[in-house]
Amino acid sequence: MREAEQKTSPPDKVSVREAAEFAAVWLFVHGVRLLPRSIARAVGAAIGAIAFSVLGRLRRVGVRNLELAFPEMTSSDRETTLRSEYRNLGFLLAEFCKMPDYTAEEASRFIRYEGLENFLAARERGKGVLVLTGHLGAWELSSFYHSLMGMPMGMVIRRLDNPLVDAFVNRIRCLHGNRVIHKDDFARGLIASMRAGETVGILMDTNMTPPQGVFVPFFGLLACTASGMARIAAKTGAAVVPGFLLWEPSEQRYVLHFGEELEVIRTGDAEQDALANTASFTSAIERYIRRYPEQWLWLHRRWKTRPPGEEGIY
């Protein structure tokens, strides 16, 4: 295990509160796991509907974000989009609980690839692949399915506050060869993975703060965005490929989309290159969100960090 990779074993000492939280999570996950998939997803959708109703602060954040991103939307359309988002999160919760029992054959009944050739061509270059992704669609199921199909990958993940829950969740994520890279110190792990020709997925759609984050346009507004992926890609020559697992209502199944490899600008000016490439990667994420707005995490305060002198948005 590389230094930057996160351990999946529980810590030696835990508090009573942490133990109680873990017990609740364990019971919930295993309870949902026993249900047929259709019923588990219905339970997840119901939890999502309840969360939409009772979590007023998050709902207000979602409305504000939609006002910023889609000013042409009516208030009714914004509410519909948010309700769909919460239902999607409920579906994802159910899928996560069911993941330990999925086989490649079973999962392929409700998941298919689109653009897999883009990923395979990038991997063939041998300099590693950075999968550009975000909190869109079924991001937890995405890397899990890819590992089920014989293509495990690294995942840059923030450590959960409860170490018992963190270890439990990571064991599920890594059942078929995936590995978790600790977000607090991921640069060395990423560089080593790229030099070994491996694949690592990075969720690059959350609010950051300088100096780790740089300001680039996102839905027409400057958003402080992690520049680490752009810096690693420029340094290692790794390929950058968009990858999102999205629910297709017309098919009633998920589609794991791999887009065409994105150009990585290398002019020799490291800071300007990082800014330009981060802007390009963020634009790619935005294009997918515009196609599937009801599947993005609108409840996150994406534009919280503002450039110096600007007033807060929330």
N, C-alpha and C positions, 0 to 999 in steps of 0.2 A: 504493500500500500504506500503510495507517494505521500510525502509530508503534508501536502495541501489537501489530501483526501480526508473526508470526515469519517470517523469511526462509526460503526453501526451497532456497537455493543453498548449497553447501558452503563452509567457511571456507578461508582462504588457507593456514594452517599446521595440520598435524595430526601427531600422534605416530605412531611405528611401530605401537604397540599399537592405536591408533584405526584406522589403515589396515588392519591385519590383521583386526580385528573387522568392519570394513565389508566386506572381501572375503568373509568367511565368511557374513555376512548376505546379501550380494548373490548369492552362489552358491546359498545355500539357497533364497531367494525365487524365483530364476529356475529352479532345478531343479524345485521344486514347481509352478511356473507352467506348465511343459511337460506336466504330468500331466493326464489327464482329471479332471474335478472329483470324481467318485466315488472315484477312487484317491487324489487329493490329500487328501480328507477322511479316508480310511482311514489315510493316513500321519500326518495330524494327530492322529487318535484314538490311534494307537500311541505317538506322542510324549507325548501326555497321560498314557497309562497308565504309561509309563516314569517320567515326572516324578512321578506319584503315588507310585511305589514308592521312588524314590531321594531325594526331597526331604522328608526326615523332619521337619525343623523347620517347614516350611510346612504339612505335613500336621497337625502338632500344633496349629498356630495355627487351622487350619480346624476341627478337632475342638473346640477351646475355644470358638470363635465359635458353633458349632452348639449347644454345651451352653448358652451364654448365650441364644441366640435361640430355640431350640426345646428347652427342658428336658425336654419329654415324649418326645422322640425316643429310641429305643433306640440303643445303640452300633452295632448292625448297620445301622440306618437312616442314621446319621451317615456311616458308611463308604461306604454306597451313594451318598449324596448327594455326598460329596466325589469319589468316582470319576466320577460323572456330570459334576461341575463340570470336572474335568480333561479329560474327553472333549470337553466343550463348548469349553474353551479351545483344544484341539487343532483342533477344527472351525474356530474363529475364525482360528487361525493359517493354516490352509489357504485359507480364503476370502480373507484378506488377500493372500496370494501370488497368488491368481487374479484379484483385483480389476482389475488393469490391462486384462485382456482382456474383462471383462464389458460387454455392451451393455444398454440398457434392455430390449430384447426378451428377451434371454437371462436376465437377472437376474429378470425378472418371471415366469419359469417356476418359480422356487423362492422368490419373495418376493411377498407381497401386503400391501396396506394394510388396516388396520381403524381406523376413526375418522378418516380423512383429513379429513373435513368439519370436525372440531374444530380442526385446524391451519389449514385454509383460512379458517374464520370468524375465528379469532384474527388471522391475517395481514391480513384485510380491514379491520380496525380502523385499520391504518396506523401504529401506534405501536411496531411491532417485536414479535417473538416470541422469548421465551426458552424453549427446549426443555429441560425438566427431565429429566435422564437419569442413568445410572450404569453401573457395571461389571456389567451384567446382560444376558445374551443375547449378541448379536453387535454390540456397540456400534461397532466400527470399520466394519462393513458398513452399519450404519444410516444414518449421514450420507452415505456414499458412494452408497447406493442412492437416497436422496432427491435427491442432485445429478444422478444419472443420469436421474431422472424430471423434470429441469428445475427443481428447487427447491434450488439450492445454498445452503449455510449456513456461518456461521462456527463454529469449534470452539475452545473454550478448552482448551489442551493444555499440559501440563508439558514443558519442553524435555528431550530425552533426553541422557544424559551424553556420548555419543559424537556429536559434531557431524556427522560424515559420515553415520552411520546416521539421525540426526535429519532431515537434509535429504532423504535417500532416502525415508524413511517419509512425510514430509510431501508430497513430490512425488506419491506414489501417492494419498494422501488428497485432494489438490487437483486431480486430473486433470480433473474436470468442474465446476470453478468454486467448489468449497469453498475456504475460507481458514482458516488457523490463526492464532489469537490467543494470544500468549504469556501464560501463566498468571501470570508474575511481575509483570506490569503491565497487567492486562486491563481495569481500570475505565474508562479513557478510551476504549479501543476498543469496549467494550460500550455505553457511553453514545452514542458516535457511531453505532454500528450501529443502536441502537434509534431514535434520532432520524431515521435514514434509512429506517426501516420494514423493516429486515432481520431475518434469523433467526439466532440463535446457540444452539448446544447446549452445555450445561454438565453435566459429570459431578459430581454433588454427593453422593457417597456414600463419600468417603475421610476418614480421620482428619485433623484440623487442630489447630492450637494457637492460643490467644488471642494477640493480639486479633482476628485474622482469623476465628477460629472462636468459636462460642457453643455452650453446652451445651443440647441438646434431646433429648427421648426418642427412642430408636431400639430397637425390640424390648424396651421396658420399661426400658432402661438409658440413662443420660445419655451422649451421644456428642458430642464436640466437632466441630462442623459448620460449613463455610464459610457465612458470612452475606452474601457479596457479591451473590449472585443476588437475595436478598430486598431488599437495599438498592437495587440498580439498578432492579428492578421497581417499587418504591415511588417512586423518583425520576423515572422516565421514563414511567410509565403503561403499560409493555410488558405484553403478555399472557404468562402462564406456562402452558405446556401440557406434560404428561408425554408422553414419547416413548421407546419401547423396542422393539427388534427381537428377537423371541423365537422360539425353535424350538418348533414345534408337532408333537410326535411323531405325533399322529393324522393330520396332513396331510402329514408328511414335507417340510415347508417352513417358512420363516421368515414371521412376521407382524409388520409394523411397526405397532405400536399407538400411536395418539395418543389420550390420554384427554381428558376434558372440561377446559376452561380452569379453572385454580384461582383462587379468590378471593385477591386481594392486599389485606391489611388496611392502611388508611391512617388512623390516628387523629391524626397530628400529632406523636406521640412516636416519633422515629426509632428509638431503641434498642429500645423495647418492640415496635414494629412489626417490626423486623428479627428479633427473637427469635420472635415469634408466627408470622411468615411462614416463617422457616426451619424451625420445628417442623412447620408444615403441609406444606411441601414434602417434608421428611424422612418424614413419615407417608405421603405418596403413594408415595414410593419403597418404603417398607416393604410397602405393600399389594401391589405388583407382585412383590417378592421372595417374599412368602408364597405367592403363586400359582405361582411358578417357582423354588423354593429351590435346585434343582440347577443353576441357570444364573447364580447370583451368585458374586462373587469372595470366597469365604469365607477364602482364605489371607491376606487383608489384615488387619492389626491395627487394626480399625475403632475399638475402644474403648481404644486405647493412652493417649491423653491423658485424665487424670482430673481432676475438680474438686479444688481445693485441699483437702488433708487426707485424700483417699481413697487407699487402697493401689492399686498396679498390678494389672491384671487378668491380664497375661501373664507 
